[in-house]
Amino acid sequence: MGFIYNQKEPDLHSMADAVLAAAAKYDLESLKVMYERALFRVPSVENAAHNLFLADLYSEEQL
């Protein structure tokens, strides 16, 4: 919620699923971009399948 009012970046790593869900629900494009950048900073074999699942779930073409 803080992002909507003050554009403060949330802790994307600990709340990734919830952040992407909120960004999709409220059509917050700048939050989606922050999320995508955070994912690309720390790609790993362990989180690749989960990230693809989230990308498909929320129709994120950039992921």
C-alpha positions as protocol buffer text, in pm:
chain_id: "A"
residue {
  index: 1
  type: MET
  ca { x: 0 y: 0 z: 0 }
}
residue {
  index: 2
  type: GLY
  ca { x: 283 y: 238 z: 74 }
}
residue {
  index: 3
  type: PHE
  ca { x: 390 y: 229 z: -288 }
}
residue {
  index: 4
  type: ILE
  ca { x: 55 y: 363 z: -409 }
}
residue {
  index: 5
  type: TYR
  ca { x: 80 y: 674 z: -192 }
}
residue {
  index: 6
  type: ASN
  ca { x: 451 y: 755 z: -185 }
}
residue {
  index: 7
  type: GLN
  ca { x: 617 y: 544 z: -459 }
}
residue {
  index: 8
  type: LYS
  ca { x: 846 y: 389 z: -195 }
}
residue {
  index: 9
  type: GLU
  ca { x: 993 y: 62 z: -321 }
}
residue {
  index: 10
  type: PRO
  ca { x: 878 y: -237 z: -115 }
}
residue {
  index: 11
  type: ASP
  ca { x: 1108 y: -521 z: -13 }
}
residue {
  index: 12
  type: LEU
  ca { x: 1065 y: -711 z: -338 }
}
residue {
  index: 13
  type: HIS
  ca { x: 1257 y: -1022 z: -240 }
}
residue {
  index: 14
  type: SER
  ca { x: 1059 y: -1113 z: 69 }
}
residue {
  index: 15
  type: MET
  ca { x: 718 y: -1021 z: -77 }
}
residue {
  index: 16
  type: ALA
  ca { x: 763 y: -1097 z: -446 }
}
residue {
  index: 17
  type: ASP
  ca { x: 437 y: -1284 z: -503 }
}
residue {
  index: 18
  type: ALA
  ca { x: 225 y: -1029 z: -318 }
}
residue {
  index: 19
  type: VAL
  ca { x: 398 y: -735 z: -486 }
}
residue {
  index: 20
  type: LEU
  ca { x: 338 y: -872 z: -835 }
}
residue {
  index: 21
  type: ALA
  ca { x: -24 y: -956 z: -751 }
}
residue {
  index: 22
  type: ALA
  ca { x: -87 y: -601 z: -626 }
}
residue {
  index: 23
  type: ALA
  ca { x: 88 y: -449 z: -928 }
}
residue {
  index: 24
  type: ALA
  ca { x: -128 y: -654 z: -1162 }
}
residue {
  index: 25
  type: LYS
  ca { x: -451 y: -591 z: -970 }
}
residue {
  index: 26
  type: TYR
  ca { x: -408 y: -213 z: -949 }
}
residue {
  index: 27
  type: ASP
  ca { x: -230 y: -178 z: -1286 }
}
residue {
  index: 28
  type: LEU
  ca { x: 84 y: -24 z: -1132 }
}
residue {
  index: 29
  type: GLU
  ca { x: 322 y: -36 z: -1425 }
}
residue {
  index: 30
  type: SER
  ca { x: 614 y: 124 z: -1239 }
}
residue {
  index: 31
  type: LEU
  ca { x: 587 y: -138 z: -963 }
}
residue {
  index: 32
  type: LYS
  ca { x: 587 y: -415 z: -1224 }
}
residue {
  index: 33
  type: VAL
  ca { x: 906 y: -269 z: -1374 }
}
residue {
  index: 34
  type: MET
  ca { x: 1072 y: -258 z: -1028 }
}
residue {
  index: 35
  type: TYR
  ca { x: 973 y: -619 z: -972 }
}
residue {
  index: 36
  type: GLU
  ca { x: 1114 y: -726 z: -1308 }
}
residue {
  index: 37
  type: ARG
  ca { x: 1444 y: -547 z: -1242 }
}
residue {
  index: 38
  type: ALA
  ca { x: 1473 y: -714 z: -901 }
}
residue {
  index: 39
  type: LEU
  ca { x: 1420 y: -1056 z: -1057 }
}
residue {
  index: 40
  type: PHE
  ca { x: 1682 y: -1000 z: -1324 }
}
residue {
  index: 41
  type: ARG
  ca { x: 1936 y: -886 z: -1065 }
}
residue {
  index: 42
  type: VAL
  ca { x: 1930 y: -1220 z: -886 }
}
residue {
  index: 43
  type: PRO
  ca { x: 1843 y: -1491 z: -1139 }
}
residue {
  index: 44
  type: SER
  ca { x: 1901 y: -1845 z: -1024 }
}
residue {
  index: 45
  type: VAL
  ca { x: 1813 y: -2198 z: -1119 }
}
residue {
  index: 46
  type: GLU
  ca { x: 1614 y: -2231 z: -796 }
}
residue {
  index: 47
  type: ASN
  ca { x: 1379 y: -1940 z: -865 }
}
residue {
  index: 48
  type: ALA
  ca { x: 1351 y: -1968 z: -1243 }
}
residue {
  index: 49
  type: ALA
  ca { x: 1050 y: -2203 z: -1244 }
}
residue {
  index: 50
  type: HIS
  ca { x: 866 y: -1997 z: -984 }
}
residue {
  index: 51
  type: ASN
  ca { x: 935 y: -1674 z: -1175 }
}
residue {
  index: 52
  type: LEU
  ca { x: 802 y: -1830 z: -1495 }
}
residue {
  index: 53
  type: PHE
  ca { x: 491 y: -1942 z: -1308 }
}
residue {
  index: 54
  type: LEU
  ca { x: 431 y: -1586 z: -1181 }
}
residue {
  index: 55
  type: ALA
  ca { x: 495 y: -1439 z: -1524 }
}
residue {
  index: 56
  type: ASP
  ca { x: 235 y: -1669 z: -1675 }
}
residue {
  index: 57
  type: LEU
  ca { x: -14 y: -1617 z: -1392 }
}
residue {
  index: 58
  type: TYR
  ca { x: -5 y: -1238 z: -1426 }
}
residue {
  index: 59
  type: SER
  ca { x: 55 y: -1228 z: -1805 }
}
residue {
  index: 60
  type: GLU
  ca { x: 389 y: -1054 z: -1770 }
}
residue {
  index: 61
  type: GLU
  ca { x: 556 y: -1066 z: -2109 }
}
residue {
  index: 62
  type: GLN
  ca { x: 885 y: -912 z: -1994 }
}
residue {
  index: 63
  type: LEU
  ca { x: 957 y: -1194 z: -1751 }
}
